[in-house]
Amino acid sequence: MDKKEWKIIDELRDKVQAISEQQQMKKKLANVMYIAVEFAYDKYKDGQNEVNAAIGHGYEVIENYKTESGIVVVLGLYRFGAV
């Protein structure tokens, strides 16, 4: 996507947020995803790509935990109103 498309998406997201707040709808957690990102040179890109794809689909990082071989990223997908 180019800058113009991202700007439109951001503007629409802001409008949805404003409308939802006006209607007193609460943001609720709808889905949780755990993604392991290993720090091994030949494996880190797989986890990195999974995290980036999830963020691109609307997931937000909730937490991350260190492990001996990397990190586990906890992501949540939030929805407004009834879930």
C-alpha positions as CSV (number, residue, x, y, z in Angstrom):
1,M,0.0,0.0,0.0
2,D,1.1,3.5,-0.6
3,K,1.0,6.5,1.7
4,K,-2.3,7.7,0.4
5,E,-4.0,4.4,1.1
6,W,-2.5,4.2,4.6
7,K,-3.7,7.7,5.3
8,I,-7.3,6.8,4.2
9,I,-7.1,3.7,6.4
10,D,-5.9,5.7,9.4
11,E,-8.7,8.3,8.9
12,L,-11.4,5.6,8.7
13,R,-10.0,3.9,11.8
14,D,-10.2,7.3,13.7
15,K,-13.8,7.8,12.5
16,V,-14.8,4.3,13.7
17,Q,-13.2,5.0,17.0
18,A,-15.0,8.3,17.4
19,I,-18.4,6.9,16.4
20,S,-17.9,3.9,18.8
21,E,-17.0,6.3,21.6
22,Q,-20.1,8.4,20.9
23,Q,-22.2,5.3,21.1
24,Q,-20.5,4.3,24.3
25,M,-19.4,1.0,22.9
26,K,-16.5,-0.6,24.6
27,K,-13.5,-2.1,23.0
28,K,-13.5,-5.8,23.8
29,L,-10.8,-8.5,23.3
30,A,-12.1,-10.9,20.6
31,N,-9.0,-13.1,19.9
32,V,-5.6,-13.8,21.4
33,M,-2.6,-15.0,19.4
34,Y,0.8,-16.3,20.8
35,I,3.7,-16.1,18.3
36,A,7.2,-17.5,19.1
37,V,10.0,-15.6,17.7
38,E,13.3,-17.5,17.8
39,F,16.5,-15.6,17.7
40,A,18.3,-18.2,15.6
41,Y,19.7,-16.6,12.5
42,D,17.8,-18.9,10.1
43,K,14.5,-18.7,12.0
44,Y,13.9,-15.2,13.4
45,K,12.3,-13.9,10.1
46,D,9.5,-16.5,10.3
47,G,8.4,-15.2,13.7
48,Q,9.0,-11.6,12.7
49,N,6.8,-12.1,9.6
50,E,4.0,-13.7,11.6
51,V,4.0,-10.8,14.1
52,N,4.0,-8.2,11.3
53,A,1.2,-10.1,9.5
54,A,-0.9,-10.2,12.6
55,I,-0.4,-6.5,13.3
56,G,-1.4,-5.8,9.7
57,H,-4.6,-7.7,10.3
58,G,-5.5,-5.5,13.3
59,Y,-3.9,-7.4,16.2
60,E,-2.2,-5.3,18.9
61,V,0.8,-6.4,21.1
62,I,-0.4,-7.1,24.6
63,E,2.8,-8.5,26.1
64,N,6.0,-10.3,25.3
65,Y,7.9,-12.9,27.3
66,K,11.6,-13.7,27.1
67,T,12.6,-17.3,26.6
68,E,15.9,-19.1,26.4
69,S,15.8,-19.0,22.6
70,G,13.9,-15.8,21.8
71,I,10.5,-14.3,22.8
72,V,6.8,-15.1,22.7
73,V,4.7,-12.2,21.6
74,V,1.1,-12.1,22.9
75,L,-1.3,-10.2,20.5
76,G,-4.9,-9.4,20.9
77,L,-7.6,-8.5,18.4
78,Y,-10.1,-6.0,19.7
79,R,-13.6,-5.3,18.5
80,F,-16.2,-2.7,19.4
81,G,-19.5,-3.6,20.9
82,A,-20.8,-7.2,21.0
83,V,-18.2,-9.8,20.4
